[in-house]
Amino acid sequence: MKKKDRKLITGMLLTLAALLVGGFVIPVDVGAPSDTRTILDHSTQEYVSPSCIDEAEVTNYLQETNYGHALTLDYEPESGCSVDYYQESDVPLIVATLKTIGIVDQKWSAEDMLRNA
């Protein structure tokens, strides 16, 4: 093997190792899928996660829909509880990628999804 080829292979392996290590070190936030169940309060123009509804201060003008629709309407989260529910913080980049493509389970299960909203 030529010296030039060895340098090229060594450089590629070092780059791959750096990307792999960086993927486990770089934290990212993962947002909920757009079809995650959400409750809208049209009076206050806020959204609430189903798990936070008991503590939420909401009016009677409610609608069950999905998270994507709430974002489309530009509604704000009702509380920190809803923010925490719809965001998964400080997930390593590689794990976030695996969750996005479905290899690793996400925080949100199939029961949290709303179909045909």
N, C-alpha and C positions, 0 to 999 in steps of 0.2 A: 504494500500500500504506500502510496506517495505521501510525502510530508504535507502537501497541500490538501489532500483528501482527509488526512488525520485532523488537521486544523478545522476543516469544514465540519466534520462529524463531531469533534469536541465542542465546537461553537454551537452546533444545533442541540447537542445534549445539554449543555449548560443553559441555553435559552429555554428548553423544555423543562428543566429542573426549576428554573426561576419562575416560570409560569405556574408550575404545579404548586410550589411553595407559596407563591403569591395568592393563589386561589384559595388556600386554606387560611391565609392571614387577612386578606382584604374583606372587611365586613360590608354587607349591603343590606338594604331593607327590601323585603318581599311584600308586595301588596296582595290583597285578596283577589281571587278571580272575579271577573265582572258579573258572573251569574250567582254570586253569594247572596243569600237572603238578606234583605234589608227592609227596615220599616221607615217610611218617610213621614215627617210631620210637616204638612203643607202650610200650617199656620206660622210656624217658626222658621221654615225652610231649613230644616235640619234632618239628618238621618240617624237612626239608632240601630245597633245590632240587636238581634233577638235575645241574646244572652244578657243585654244591659237594659232591657225594656222595663224591668221591675223597679230599677233605681232612677230611671229617666224621668225628667219633667217634660211631659208631652201633653198636647191638647187632644181633642177628639177627632181632629181632621187628619187621620192616619191612613196610610196605604202601604200594603206589602208589595214589594217589588224587588229588584236586584241592585247590587252595588253599582254596576255600570250605569243604570238609570239615574241613581242618586248623584253620581259624578257628572253625568250629562246635564242634569238640572243645576249643577254648581251649588248643591246644598252642602252645608258644613256638618261635621260630626257633632252630636248633641253633647258629648262629654269625652273625657279621657278614656273611659271604658270602651267606647266605640272606636276611638283612635287605635287603642291597643288591639282590639278585636280584628280590625281590618288591616293591620300592619304587623309583620313579623320583623323585628329589628335585629341587627348585628348577626346576620346569617353569613357564614363564609361563602365567598363567591362560587366556589365549586358546588357546595351543597345547594345554594339558591338555583344554580343552573340545573342540577339534577331534579330539584323539586319542580321547576318550570316545565321540564320535558316529561315528568311523570315517573321517573325512576325511583325517587324518594318521596314518601308520603308528605303532603302539605299539612299545615296546621288546620286547614278547613277540609272537612269530610264531605262525602256525597250528601249527607243529611243536611248540611249547611247550604246546599245549593237550591236555587229556585229555578225551575224550568218553565219555559213559556210565559215569561212575565212581560 
